[in-house]
Amino acid sequence: MTKKEKVGHVLDLLYEYYGPTECYLHHENEWQLLIATMLSAQCTDDRVNIVTKDLFQKYTSIQDFAEASLKELEKDIHSIGFYHNKAKNIISCCQRLLSEFGGQVPSDLDELTSLAGVGRKTANVVRGNWYDIPSIVVDTHVKRVSNMLGLTKSDDPVKIEFELMKIVPKEKWIEINTQMIAHGRKICIARRPQCEVCFLTPYCVGKKKIVKKD
């Protein structure tokens, strides 16, 4: 079985079990998605959604964030990890969106990653989930699942992104992100993988083994 054939089987099974999935971060527009994704670094989506529920009612535009007090914004997002840097980056990012991009969130990868606090992962979330531009997002779940399946070998998210781009059909790039995340959360859990119920076990080359007890 070639790697592309293996990917085909994996994609079919992921779709069968999880179907078409959506972005887990709550948002109503592109700038909310951008900010929510910036907040999600080293933090759970559930926690981000709790915080942004009130945050997006208080700050209702890019300009509101651009003019925000750093100390006040830090207080607003203090329950999220690395809140000091995130607050600083959000303000700087929104200021540049106003000064350089006319208050619009760009869809171009280079333009997005030129913004404070925006790396390839964040940029690809926005490009894929808002602008519907085929993009592969490599978070901890995608990294772990793709490595366990032997689809990728690197620990570098950027290298994993490009490795997956070579073997996953372009029309599946957006879909595989949320499906692998779902699998990483429900079955291929980092500290306690549920190998005994995993439907991808036949394709797994990971070191985790099921320990059967008498």
C-alpha positions as CSV (number, residue, x, y, z in Angstrom):
1,M,0.0,0.0,0.0
2,T,1.4,3.4,-1.0
3,K,1.3,6.3,1.3
4,K,-1.3,8.1,-0.9
5,E,-3.5,4.9,-0.8
6,K,-3.1,4.9,3.0
7,V,-4.1,8.5,3.2
8,G,-7.2,7.8,1.1
9,H,-8.3,5.1,3.5
10,V,-7.6,7.3,6.5
11,L,-9.5,10.2,5.0
12,D,-12.5,8.0,4.3
13,L,-12.6,6.6,7.8
14,L,-12.2,10.1,9.4
15,Y,-15.1,11.3,7.3
16,E,-17.2,8.3,8.2
17,Y,-16.7,8.7,11.9
18,Y,-16.7,12.5,12.2
19,G,-18.3,13.8,9.0
20,P,-17.9,17.4,7.9
21,T,-16.6,19.3,10.9
22,E,-16.5,23.0,11.6
23,C,-14.0,25.3,13.3
24,Y,-14.2,24.8,17.1
25,L,-13.6,28.5,17.8
26,H,-16.8,30.6,18.0
27,H,-16.8,33.6,15.7
28,E,-19.1,35.7,13.6
29,N,-16.6,37.4,11.3
30,E,-13.0,37.1,10.1
31,W,-11.4,39.4,12.7
32,Q,-13.1,37.5,15.5
33,L,-11.7,34.3,14.2
34,L,-8.2,35.9,13.9
35,I,-8.3,37.1,17.5
36,A,-9.8,33.8,18.8
37,T,-7.1,31.8,17.1
38,M,-4.4,34.1,18.5
39,L,-5.8,33.5,22.0
40,S,-6.0,29.7,21.4
41,A,-2.2,29.2,21.4
42,Q,-1.3,27.0,24.4
43,C,-4.9,27.1,25.5
44,T,-8.0,25.0,24.9
45,D,-10.7,26.1,22.4
46,D,-13.3,25.7,25.2
47,R,-11.5,28.2,27.4
48,V,-11.1,30.6,24.5
49,N,-14.8,30.4,23.7
50,I,-15.7,31.2,27.3
51,V,-13.5,34.3,27.2
52,T,-14.5,35.5,23.8
53,K,-18.2,35.3,24.6
54,D,-17.8,38.4,26.8
55,L,-14.7,39.8,25.0
56,F,-16.5,40.2,21.6
57,Q,-19.4,42.0,23.3
58,K,-17.1,44.5,24.9
59,Y,-14.8,45.0,21.9
60,T,-17.1,45.1,18.9
61,S,-14.6,46.1,16.2
62,I,-11.0,46.0,15.1
63,Q,-10.8,49.6,16.1
64,D,-12.0,48.8,19.7
65,F,-9.1,46.4,20.1
66,A,-6.6,48.8,18.4
67,E,-7.5,51.5,21.0
68,A,-7.8,49.1,24.0
69,S,-5.8,49.7,27.1
70,L,-3.1,47.0,27.5
71,K,-3.8,46.6,31.2
72,E,-7.5,46.3,30.7
73,L,-7.2,43.8,27.9
74,E,-4.8,41.8,29.9
75,K,-7.5,41.7,32.7
76,D,-10.1,40.7,30.2
77,I,-8.2,37.7,29.0
78,H,-6.2,36.9,32.2
79,S,-7.7,33.3,32.4
80,I,-5.9,32.4,29.2
81,G,-2.2,31.5,29.2
82,F,0.4,34.0,28.1
83,Y,-2.2,36.7,28.4
84,H,0.4,39.5,28.6
85,N,2.0,38.8,25.2
86,K,-1.4,37.9,23.6
87,A,-2.9,41.2,24.7
88,K,0.1,43.1,23.4
89,N,0.0,41.3,20.1
90,I,-3.7,41.7,19.6
91,I,-3.5,45.4,20.1
92,S,-0.5,45.7,17.7
93,C,-2.1,43.4,15.2
94,C,-5.4,45.4,15.1
95,Q,-3.5,48.7,14.9
96,R,-1.7,47.4,11.8
97,L,-4.9,46.1,10.3
98,L,-6.2,49.6,10.4
99,S,-3.0,51.4,9.2
100,E,-1.9,48.9,6.5
101,F,-5.0,47.0,5.5
102,G,-7.9,49.4,5.7
103,G,-9.4,47.6,8.7
104,Q,-9.7,44.3,6.7
105,V,-8.1,41.0,7.6
106,P,-6.1,39.9,4.6
107,S,-6.3,36.5,3.1
108,D,-2.8,36.4,1.8
109,L,-0.5,34.1,3.8
110,D,2.5,36.5,3.8
111,E,0.3,39.5,4.7
112,L,-1.3,37.6,7.6
113,T,2.0,36.3,9.0
114,S,3.4,39.9,8.9
115,L,0.9,40.8,11.7
116,A,2.0,40.7,15.3
117,G,1.4,37.3,16.9
118,V,0.2,35.6,13.7
119,G,2.2,32.5,12.6
120,R,1.4,30.0,9.9
121,K,-1.0,28.1,12.0
122,T,-3.2,31.1,12.9
123,A,-3.0,32.4,9.3
124,N,-4.1,29.0,7.9
125,V,-7.0,28.8,10.3
126,V,-8.3,32.1,9.0
127,R,-7.5,31.3,5.4
128,G,-9.2,27.9,5.5
129,N,-12.2,28.5,7.8
130,W,-13.1,32.0,6.7
131,Y,-11.8,32.5,3.2
132,D,-12.2,28.9,2.2
133,I,-8.6,28.8,0.8
134,P,-7.2,25.2,1.0
135,S,-4.8,25.3,4.0
136,I,-3.5,22.7,6.4
137,V,-3.4,23.7,10.1
138,V,-0.9,21.8,12.2
139,D,-1.7,21.9,15.9
140,T,-0.7,19.5,18.6
141,H,-3.5,17.0,17.6
142,V,-2.7,17.1,13.9
143,K,1.0,16.7,14.7
144,R,0.5,13.7,17.0
145,V,-2.1,11.9,14.8
146,S,-0.2,12.3,11.6
147,N,3.0,11.1,13.2
148,M,1.2,8.1,14.8
149,L,-0.2,7.1,11.4
150,G,3.2,7.4,9.8
151,L,2.0,10.1,7.4
152,T,4.7,12.5,8.7
153,K,7.9,12.0,10.7
154,S,8.9,15.6,11.6
155,D,8.3,17.4,14.9
156,D,8.4,20.7,13.1
157,P,4.8,21.9,12.4
158,V,5.9,23.7,9.2
159,K,7.6,20.6,7.9
160,I,4.5,18.5,8.8
161,E,2.3,21.0,7.0
162,F,4.3,20.6,3.8
163,E,4.5,16.9,4.1
164,L,0.7,16.6,4.4
165,M,0.3,19.0,1.5
166,K,2.2,16.5,-0.7
167,I,0.0,13.5,0.2
168,V,-3.4,14.8,1.0
169,P,-5.7,15.9,-1.9
170,K,-6.0,19.7,-1.9
171,E,-9.8,19.6,-1.6
172,K,-9.4,17.7,1.7
173,W,-6.9,20.1,3.3
174,I,-9.4,22.1,5.4
175,E,-11.5,19.0,6.3
176,I,-8.6,17.0,7.6
177,N,-7.6,19.7,10.1
178,T,-10.8,19.5,12.2
179,Q,-11.2,15.8,11.7
180,M,-7.7,15.0,13.0
181,I,-8.4,17.4,15.9
182,A,-11.6,15.6,16.7
183,H,-9.8,12.3,16.6
184,G,-7.0,13.6,18.8
185,R,-9.5,14.8,21.4
186,K,-11.7,11.8,21.5
187,I,-9.6,8.8,20.8
188,C,-5.9,9.4,20.1
189,I,-5.5,11.4,23.3
190,A,-1.9,12.3,24.1
191,R,-1.6,10.8,27.7
192,R,-4.2,8.1,27.4
193,P,-4.7,6.9,23.8
194,Q,-7.8,4.8,23.3
195,C,-6.1,2.3,21.0
196,E,-8.6,-0.5,21.8
197,V,-11.4,1.5,20.2
198,C,-9.5,3.3,17.5
199,F,-10.8,2.7,14.0
200,L,-7.4,3.8,12.6
201,T,-5.4,1.1,14.4
202,P,-4.7,-0.9,11.2
203,Y,-2.9,2.2,9.8
204,C,-1.1,3.2,13.0
205,V,2.7,2.8,13.3
206,G,2.9,4.5,16.7
207,K,4.7,2.9,19.6
208,K,1.6,2.8,21.8
209,K,0.4,-0.8,22.3
210,I,-2.8,-2.0,23.9
211,V,-2.1,-3.7,27.2
212,K,-4.6,-6.5,27.7
213,K,-5.3,-7.4,31.3
214,D,-6.4,-10.9,32.3
